[in-house]
Amino acid sequence: MDCGADSAGLKVAGMSNERLIQIERDILYKNNRIASENRARFLADDLLVFNLVSGPGAGKTSLLVRAVSELRRRRPVGVIEGDQQTSNDAYRIRATGAPAIQINTGKACHLDAAMVAQAFHRLPPLSGGILFIENVGNLVCPAGFDLGEACKIVVFSTAEGEDKPLKYPDMFAASSLMLINKIDLAPILEFDLAKTIEYARRINPKIEVLTISARTGDGFAALYAWIREQGAHHRHSVEDAMR
């Protein structure tokens, strides 16, 4: 389903709003069923999975290049890359030595659970490791699609302004962690960090917030600590599932 399939404002000749809503429900039902299968598979492999979402240009690929380069020294790491066209981001990830599978979505503005399931089968075994899913650059459509991940991480940069959470509330409501990238530019841009956090927690009071710079490495130690914490929660889930 692409962005144009949002039944709230879409009108299609010869099709009622009720029929459009039913189509959307059918698509989400199928997606959620496959997402549950993905989640069970990831759990069986003791694999910690994060769905990275952002608008174009926020720097999530640069973030991943640095993170993957460093995290893969300790445990298996793989990446599924989502873009409408090109394999540029997958090439950048593979240059770190980590496996990456590219998904080109064409006209679709998000990844879905079936795409992730197919891509996952093409990755080498990652048992006990981390899988990053870099979604298509879009802060609208990916919010509604579960891929089987442990959680969503929303990334945006100081260059995008403080009001991103208010403009795209569904994405921030669906995310567990907000990463504010390019924090090294904040003084130049007069970026108001406190206001941004206030806006985000107005939408999602439980969202965690970290500031980072993919260019300088600032904040990555805190990010890795957060990932380790998620890993501890995940291991408890695996142990509970095995009982």
C-alpha positions as CSV (number, residue, x, y, z in Angstrom):
1,M,0.0,0.0,0.0
2,D,1.5,3.4,-1.0
3,C,0.8,6.8,0.5
4,G,-2.0,7.4,-1.9
5,A,-4.0,4.5,-0.5
6,D,-4.9,6.4,2.7
7,S,-8.6,6.2,2.6
8,A,-9.1,9.3,4.8
9,G,-8.7,11.7,1.9
10,L,-8.7,9.4,-1.2
11,K,-11.5,9.3,-3.7
12,V,-11.5,6.7,-6.4
13,A,-14.1,6.8,-9.2
14,G,-16.7,4.0,-8.8
15,M,-15.4,3.0,-5.3
16,S,-17.1,4.0,-2.0
17,N,-15.2,5.1,1.0
18,E,-16.4,2.0,2.8
19,R,-14.8,-0.2,0.2
20,L,-11.5,1.7,0.4
21,I,-11.5,1.3,4.2
22,Q,-12.1,-2.4,3.8
23,I,-9.2,-2.7,1.4
24,E,-6.9,-0.9,3.7
25,R,-8.0,-3.2,6.6
26,D,-7.4,-6.3,4.5
27,I,-3.9,-5.0,3.6
28,L,-3.0,-4.3,7.3
29,Y,-4.5,-7.6,8.5
30,K,-2.3,-9.5,6.0
31,N,0.7,-7.4,6.9
32,N,0.2,-7.9,10.6
33,R,-0.1,-11.7,10.2
34,I,3.2,-11.9,8.3
35,A,4.8,-9.5,10.9
36,S,3.8,-11.9,13.7
37,E,5.5,-14.7,11.7
38,N,8.6,-12.6,11.3
39,R,8.7,-11.8,15.0
40,A,8.4,-15.5,15.9
41,R,11.3,-16.3,13.5
42,F,13.4,-13.5,15.0
43,L,12.7,-14.6,18.5
44,A,13.6,-18.2,17.6
45,D,17.0,-16.9,16.3
46,D,17.6,-14.7,19.3
47,L,17.8,-11.8,16.9
48,L,17.3,-8.2,18.1
49,V,15.5,-6.3,15.3
50,F,15.2,-2.5,14.9
51,N,13.2,-0.6,12.3
52,L,14.9,2.7,11.5
53,V,12.5,5.4,10.1
54,S,13.1,8.9,9.0
55,G,12.5,11.5,6.4
56,P,15.0,11.8,3.5
57,G,18.4,13.3,4.4
58,A,18.2,12.7,8.2
59,G,21.4,10.7,8.1
60,K,20.2,7.3,9.0
61,T,22.4,5.5,6.5
62,S,25.5,7.4,7.8
63,L,24.4,6.5,11.3
64,L,24.1,2.8,10.4
65,V,27.5,2.8,8.7
66,R,29.2,3.9,11.9
67,A,27.0,1.8,14.2
68,V,27.4,-1.4,12.1
69,S,31.1,-0.9,11.8
70,E,31.5,-0.8,15.5
71,L,28.8,-3.3,16.7
72,R,29.9,-6.1,14.4
73,R,33.1,-6.5,16.3
74,R,31.1,-8.0,19.1
75,R,28.2,-9.8,17.5
76,P,26.6,-10.6,14.1
77,V,25.0,-7.6,12.5
78,G,23.0,-7.5,9.3
79,V,21.0,-4.8,7.5
80,I,17.9,-4.7,5.2
81,E,17.8,-1.6,3.2
82,G,14.6,0.0,1.8
83,D,14.6,2.6,-1.0
84,Q,12.3,3.3,-3.9
85,Q,15.3,2.9,-6.3
86,T,19.1,2.3,-6.3
87,S,21.3,0.1,-4.2
88,N,23.6,2.9,-3.0
89,D,22.8,2.5,0.7
90,A,23.3,-1.3,0.6
91,Y,26.7,-0.8,-1.0
92,R,27.7,1.6,1.8
93,I,26.7,-1.0,4.4
94,R,28.5,-3.8,2.7
95,A,31.7,-1.7,2.6
96,T,31.8,-2.2,6.4
97,G,32.0,-5.9,6.0
98,A,28.4,-6.5,7.2
99,P,25.8,-8.3,5.0
100,A,23.1,-6.0,3.5
101,I,20.0,-6.9,1.3
102,Q,18.5,-4.1,-0.8
103,I,14.7,-3.8,-1.3
104,N,13.6,-1.5,-4.0
105,T,9.9,-0.6,-3.4
106,G,9.2,1.2,-6.7
107,K,6.2,3.4,-6.1
108,A,5.6,2.2,-2.6
109,C,6.7,4.6,0.2
110,H,7.4,2.0,2.9
111,L,8.5,-1.5,3.5
112,D,6.0,-4.2,4.5
113,A,6.4,-7.4,6.5
114,A,6.3,-9.6,3.4
115,M,9.2,-7.7,1.8
116,V,11.2,-8.1,5.0
117,A,10.5,-11.8,5.2
118,Q,11.8,-12.4,1.7
119,A,14.9,-10.3,2.3
120,F,15.6,-12.0,5.6
121,H,15.9,-15.4,3.9
122,R,18.7,-14.0,1.7
123,L,20.8,-12.9,4.7
124,P,23.4,-15.2,6.3
125,P,22.6,-16.6,9.8
126,L,22.6,-13.8,12.4
127,S,21.6,-15.8,15.5
128,G,22.2,-13.9,18.6
129,G,22.9,-10.7,16.7
130,I,21.2,-7.5,15.5
131,L,19.2,-6.8,12.4
132,F,18.7,-3.2,11.4
133,I,15.9,-2.5,8.9
134,E,16.4,0.9,7.2
135,N,12.9,1.9,6.0
136,V,12.2,4.1,3.0
137,G,12.8,7.8,3.8
138,N,9.2,8.8,4.8
139,L,7.7,9.9,8.1
140,V,4.1,9.0,7.2
141,C,3.5,5.6,5.6
142,P,6.0,3.4,7.6
143,A,4.3,4.4,10.9
144,G,1.4,2.0,10.3
145,F,3.3,-1.1,9.2
146,D,4.6,-3.6,11.7
147,L,7.6,-5.5,10.2
148,G,8.1,-7.8,13.2
149,E,10.7,-5.5,14.8
150,A,11.4,-5.2,18.5
151,C,10.8,-1.5,18.1
152,K,10.9,1.5,15.8
153,I,13.7,4.1,16.1
154,V,12.8,7.5,14.5
155,V,15.7,9.6,13.3
156,F,15.7,13.2,12.4
157,S,18.3,15.9,12.2
158,T,18.7,19.3,13.8
159,A,18.5,20.7,10.2
160,E,14.9,19.7,10.0
161,G,13.6,21.9,12.8
162,E,12.1,21.4,16.2
163,D,8.5,20.7,15.2
164,K,8.9,17.4,13.4
165,P,7.1,15.4,16.1
166,L,4.1,17.7,15.8
167,K,4.0,17.5,12.0
168,Y,4.3,13.7,11.9
169,P,2.7,12.5,15.2
170,D,1.9,9.0,14.1
171,M,5.6,8.1,13.6
172,F,6.7,9.6,16.9
173,A,3.8,7.9,18.7
174,A,4.9,4.5,17.2
175,S,8.6,4.9,18.0
176,S,10.4,3.8,21.2
177,L,13.5,5.9,20.6
178,M,14.0,9.3,19.0
179,L,17.5,9.9,17.7
180,I,18.3,13.5,17.0
181,N,21.2,13.4,14.5
182,K,23.7,16.1,13.4
183,I,23.7,17.5,17.0
184,D,27.1,19.0,16.2
185,L,25.2,21.5,14.0
186,A,22.8,22.6,16.7
187,P,24.7,25.7,17.8
188,I,25.0,26.9,14.2
189,L,21.3,26.2,13.4
190,E,20.1,27.6,16.8
191,F,18.3,24.3,17.3
192,D,16.1,24.2,20.5
193,L,16.6,20.7,21.9
194,A,14.4,21.2,25.0
195,K,11.5,22.3,22.8
196,T,12.0,19.3,20.5
197,I,11.9,16.9,23.4
198,E,8.8,18.6,24.8
199,Y,7.0,18.2,21.4
200,A,8.0,14.6,21.1
201,R,6.8,13.7,24.7
202,R,3.6,15.6,24.1
203,I,2.9,13.0,21.4
204,N,4.5,10.0,23.1
205,P,5.3,10.5,26.9
206,K,7.3,7.3,26.9
207,I,9.6,8.0,24.0
208,E,13.3,7.9,24.9
209,V,15.6,10.6,23.4
210,L,19.3,10.5,22.4
211,T,21.3,13.1,20.6
212,I,24.0,11.9,18.2
213,S,26.3,12.9,15.4
214,A,27.0,10.3,12.7
215,R,29.9,12.6,11.5
216,T,31.7,12.9,14.8
217,G,30.5,9.9,16.7
218,D,29.0,12.0,19.5
219,G,26.3,10.1,21.4
220,F,27.1,6.7,20.0
221,A,28.2,5.2,23.3
222,A,24.8,6.1,24.8
223,L,23.1,4.5,21.7
224,Y,25.1,1.3,22.2
225,A,24.1,1.3,25.9
226,W,20.5,1.6,24.9
227,I,20.8,-1.2,22.4
228,R,22.4,-3.4,25.1
229,E,19.5,-2.6,27.4
230,Q,17.0,-3.7,24.7
231,G,19.1,-6.8,24.2
232,A,18.6,-7.7,27.9
233,H,14.8,-7.3,27.6
234,H,14.9,-9.4,24.5
235,R,16.9,-12.2,26.1
236,H,14.2,-12.3,28.9
237,S,11.6,-12.7,26.1
238,V,13.5,-15.5,24.5
239,E,13.9,-17.3,27.9
240,D,10.2,-16.9,28.6
241,A,9.3,-18.3,25.1
242,M,11.5,-21.4,25.8
243,R,9.8,-22.2,29.1
